[in-house]
Amino acid sequence: MILHKHAQNVNLLRASVDLLVVATAWVGVFYVRFDSGLIEAPKGTDTFFNYMKLAPVLIISYLLVFLGTGVYRRSLERRRVWEENFDLARAHAIAFLGFVTVTYFIFEHRYSRVLLALFAASLPILLPVGRSLVRKANRAYLRSHHAARQALRALVVGDGEVAKRVEALAAPGNDWNVECAGRVPGRDVKAVRGLLEKGGVSLLFVALRPDESAHLQELYESLGNTVAEIIIVPDFGMPTLIAPRVTYLSDLPAIALNSSRLDGYGRVSKRLFDILFSATFIFVFSPVFLLCAALVRLSSKGPVLYRQERMGLDGRTFQCLKFRGMFVDAESRSGPVWARKDDDRVTPIGRWLRRTSLDEIPQFFNVLRGDMSVVGPRPERPVFVQDFRHAIPGYMLRHKVKAGITGWAQVNGWRGNTSLEKRIECDLWYVQNWSLWLDLKICLLTPLKGFVHPHAY
């Protein structure tokens, strides 16, 4: 696919720089450990050769893991820098453990644990620096005259919003090295044919609106003699809240709408992760559970735990557990309403528990029971769901996965009394992009970004 040509070259540069960083770090930590004088070297200091003979194994380990974990896979997607750095850190951890394991069985020589620790700690810093240099080099290249001469000329066919978005993606300054030659409505087949016959068009994006599909057959017939690569971009004439996925029915290509990645083995692996994580959390933080329970019991009359009906996977309801943070029968006068700032229904201890999210830790028992997951969209009360499902497009699609204790919306700051639309947008992104690594990333970010929040009442 010629559209990927420049992206593949950038990926090759990324891989080269990554491996150069790995090799440089290996040499650098040897110098710091044994030759710099910063760390006292033991008698019988290891020789440089002893460590350099490990370099081929080191390079191959990192190359295989980086390729296997998809570090270079998303060539045309714009990604946040911190997401790229997290993927690099994850791949580094796997490669380092594999390297240490392999060398332990192959080589009899005992290597410095201090050196290995320095190497493990330095790469999560040095790899992002290398990637930053690659990004700067790529942007400098795209500004050059040589890149302009090598750019692929693209023609967009269609007159809808999707076609306009494709045209914007191919505007100057894009990362694909594609130059947009123009956009032509799908009904003007004659103009499309004329531009193709002039030559110079390497890519043809076909993004027809549903009402332009009447010209589809005529358009396809006119494309039979072109050497331009044709890319079909579906325009469904309606919002697709979860991005479509290409699948096959036998040998027939098909497009699945509103499809979650969490199916089959994904459900099994996520369930195993939930069981291990929640059981470990309950065991390690059992003193915190007991302390919170004692504070709730001493602060006001009533049960320690509060059970509330919430909606989870596939719209089924369950009893969600929390440490009670309100006075008993708090909703007898107000009815079911969201908690607000300075809510007089909340106990003093409950206000602290809610602000620190400690009132939600009993939900790890919900996870063990299978009602919830560690990571997922936060569960909502059915009485509110009935309002939201009609007011917010795609709201019910968040129930295609189990509700979670933490989630993508929470670590991005959308919790409590914040934008519900933004929260649902994050939830749907999570449903579409789920992976175990994403769950792990959210778990690691939660203490930093999702544990305490000013809008948690």
Steps between C-alpha positions, in 0.01 A plus 500: 500500500672814378329713764714324761827554313612810691366360828703183447814705443432691823449171683831372365665814635324450836623141523856601411504777761342275764767233455773764491369634832498149649860435390618844614333458839668161545844652435418805710394309811818289478703821513294639790526177695867415454699790354339828611597479866146600598435150636765303683609212280575163665829321464544304183298751299319349203650560159329695225507189279295298751212742458538574131462132411148533638419786263368279211265318739390835644429656159313194372292478819386860472439481125283188528299634792451843343374337181286249687330754727398725212719798589533578127153388393285814505680681222224740391331570832572813696583404855562691817866510601431349842316207338801431279732525801285258700514246215877539487530449878280190481704351214824588682385315813418186299822513298717560806351207691540279195859609452591435865335157489671395176847616603466329839467162330746561214791674673667376817660834581337688789410851393466812713153546645572870543573529128180317411299725733656813345420373152140414592446843656664706225319367193151632589664844494731456200254330264253794506792736433585298190139506385489876548802536270327282238188720510709814456694342212177390328344845530817662365497258205134570422580871482776439247472544121602137448200379702271725298628344176452148642151563641215282376227694320154403619151568366197485727164399349192592702308800628412403857655563838714185482646608163579844645676338798712288265589814306605670823718201597683532169555875546853645520682406819361147526722213610424282197692707244183521289402802292128547432434579134138593570158370587232415245132420572410136436236597245760668277649180359615677186721735705649206691580321176660813355728558799613138496574506128727802549722278714693573815230377740631210706218469755125517462290528815136410428275629781150521352195609696204259490317729255806497271502120480283509187816600310707220656474253212587766241790617715641148541482440126698818439773384740574178316789646299673703771819396675415714804447315826133518602403523866132477596407709805142411606257785564200348677308827513473463878739521795695180566558520872740207505727491197409230244711185479574308183411133522427212263194279450674204340674679209267803502640823649262663749497795737391453863352804674503556877721197552709464815848345495417329827379159387614138502842461660491869592216443746685205654829687540326807641313283751826336615658844536200619705515202736876526560502878536197527730604207721848650539358846571263371768778302668761779494263781600290306752614739780360790296170315462480446876593862578234639262239262639579610857480870406162453330367304799615767751394802294124435476231242560435245231669221305864522394431396141246659269344298216362682199358367174724579204501401133783290360583269210227471233267719706470252788474646849692401814543615858804730513684517834638816659597617846200698617577869468151644566261496790246217501195565275677799345281483188168474684442872445709583193437187295770362269732792417871538441713608793595867490759721663435562871223239491345491849408134454870403512661416835833666593686171460302428184616827345862400554440146372334633186768761433773233522290233320548266797122456520523295179759239603234247612422470128803271474265240650262576210792428270567164664132409464511588129258795517772752412850528361798686642498723190196609304233772478368601840161336572195726512166466674220370274280798583762733351575268208145540372559875468853481361428238233263740322702815559849378404558313170670166551461502878391136522807379306708550814321192636670275244767442767477452876484808716829585670638644822721730295503583132635703212263788578614513863873519425426774246325710766137434401338387825257643750325819395673539161393472135294184454551517122879496540472211743295296252746585223781355713291194587430424133867546413585245768243250367651530154867493600502256791811295570657356814781751463245783493346363821844489659572855383176627653576319828843665515358845420211479748705582815645800317195635315185324614528440874429849635286743304351843589163406347464177700221574747 
